[in-house]
Amino acid sequence: MRAVVSIVLLAVLTVSCADDPVVQTPPPEKKDRPDALALDREAEEAALWLSGELTAPQGLYGTIHDDLTAIRTEYADIVPYEYGAPIEFHPWWLSSVLDVYVSDELHDRVVAHEPNPLDSLNTGMHAMSMDPFHPPWSSLGWETIIRFAGRLHPQRLAEFYRTVPGVNLASVDGPLGDYSNVYPQYITDGMAYLFRHGMGDCPAGCEISDFFYFRRVGGVTEFVGSFRTYSDPYPDWWPEASAAYCAFEMEHWGWSSCPWSGTSAPPAQAATATPSASRSP
């Protein structure tokens, strides 16, 4: 899928005549997906993260959208809230935003509006804007931020842009620290969702977290249980539930292993609920 998307040229960019390479165009009329994907930011970005694809797979997007809607409807009294709103999935990166560093030669060609190796890729990836360059402060070269139409996985974008002659580095950007979140994952015959309510200095990693684990199999919602770190023992379902959480945190922080994949914690009464069937027909 990535290879197919990478060669699709969907629009021709309009390039500014100013000295700096500021490109500003409206989103193209023709979308990669002329459907309702963009209506649910959470489901689309969750599908991007879980699939690892450049664009969110339609089927996975629909499944996550429907599952989270069902969980929040059937278990409104259990799903955690923060600041008056249900906790939602947020990736550790910003979708459709890329931080790019280029060589002097590529910088000069872009500023002069000469044909350059970035042109075709910017067109194919639906680039909408390119910030004025920041002067070099290291050997990486000139820095610019490129923004793209729709929601694209920035790690996949970075892989494409790193192949461009004259691009010294292409990297993702994102929020600092840790935060409450929802972690989706595949399980046998369905999906599972681990809700996390982080508390206490979350920019540094969250001192305490409340976790709530749900499974969705065959259209039926099962609330598996909940527990609080540092006060409740890790429940027996934690090794399964923590898989997506660990994958997310390892990517986020660049760790090679996950410190929360075990099942040991200070002894206490676990807040584990009896699995229940869906509350709706």
C-alpha positions, 0 to 999 in steps of 0.5 A, spaced: 500 500 500 505 504 501 508 503 494 502 505 491 500 511 495 507 514 494 507 514 486 500 517 486 500 524 484 494 528 486 495 535 485 500 540 482 502 545 488 502 553 487 509 555 489 510 562 492 514 567 488 517 570 495 524 569 497 522 564 502 519 557 500 512 558 502 507 554 499 500 555 501 495 551 497 488 549 499 486 542 500 485 539 493 478 537 491 480 530 490 482 526 496 485 519 497 479 517 500 472 520 498 469 518 504 467 520 511 474 518 514 476 525 516 470 526 520 473 522 526 480 524 527 481 519 533 479 513 529 483 515 523 489 517 527 488 510 531 488 506 525 494 510 522 498 508 528 496 501 529 496 499 521 503 503 520 500 505 513 501 512 510 493 512 510 488 509 514 485 503 512 478 504 511 476 497 514 480 498 520 478 506 521 470 503 521 472 498 526 475 502 531 470 508 530 464 503 531 468 499 537 469 506 541 462 508 540 459 502 542 464 502 548 463 509 550 455 508 549 455 501 553 459 503 559 459 511 559 459 510 567 466 506 567 470 509 561 474 515 564 473 522 563 479 528 563 477 535 563 470 534 562 471 530 556 472 522 554 479 520 554 481 519 546 487 516 542 492 521 541 498 519 537 505 521 539 506 524 533 503 529 529 500 527 523 501 530 516 507 534 519 514 533 517 520 536 520 525 536 514 533 539 514 536 540 507 543 541 504 545 548 502 544 546 494 537 544 495 535 550 499 538 554 494 534 551 488 528 551 492 528 558 494 530 560 487 524 556 485 528 552 480 526 545 479 528 540 485 528 533 487 522 535 492 518 538 487 515 531 485 514 528 492 511 534 495 506 533 489 505 526 490 504 527 498 499 532 497 504 537 501 500 544 502 505 548 505 512 549 506 515 554 512 520 559 511 527 556 512 531 557 518 538 558 518 543 552 519 545 551 526 548 544 525 551 540 520 544 538 518 543 544 514 537 548 513 530 546 516 523 547 514 516 544 516 512 541 511 505 540 512 500 535 508 493 535 506 489 530 510 492 525 515 498 521 513 503 517 518 509 522 519 513 516 519 512 513 513 512 520 510 519 521 513 521 514 510 520 517 503 523 524 504 529 521 507 531 518 500 531 525 496 537 527 494 539 533 498 535 532 504 539 530 510 534 529 515 526 528 515 523 527 522 516 527 526 514 532 531 509 531 537 507 533 544 512 533 549 511 528 555 506 522 556 498 523 557 492 519 558 490 515 552 487 509 549 491 504 546 487 499 540 490 492 538 488 486 535 486 480 539 483 473 536 477 474 533 476 482 534 479 488 537 481 490 544 482 497 547 486 499 554 484 506 556 489 510 561 487 516 565 494 518 567 495 523 573 501 527 576 506 530 572 504 527 566 509 531 562 514 527 566 511 520 565 505 520 569 506 518 576 499 514 577 495 511 572 488 508 572 487 503 566 480 500 564 480 494 559 475 492 554 474 487 548 470 487 542 469 481 539 463 479 534 460 486 536 459 484 543 463 489 548 466 486 554 469 490 560 475 486 562 477 490 568 481 496 571 486 497 576 491 503 579 498 502 578 502 503 585 496 501 589 493 495 585 496 488 583 497 487 576 491 483 574 492 477 570 489 480 564 495 485 564 500 481 559 495 481 554 492 488 555 499 492 556 501 489 549 499 496 545 501 500 551 508 498 551 508 498 543 506 505 544 511 507 549 517 504 546 515 508 540 514 514 543 521 514 548 525 510 543 526 504 548 528 497 546 524 494 552 517 495 556 518 496 563 510 495 564 510 488 561 510 484 567 505 482 573 508 485 579 506 491 583 505 492 591 500 488 594 493 490 594 486 489 592 485 489 585 480 493 582 478 487 577 471 487 574 467 480 572 467 480 564 460 482 562 457 481 555 454 487 551 449 492 555 446 493 548 442 488 543 
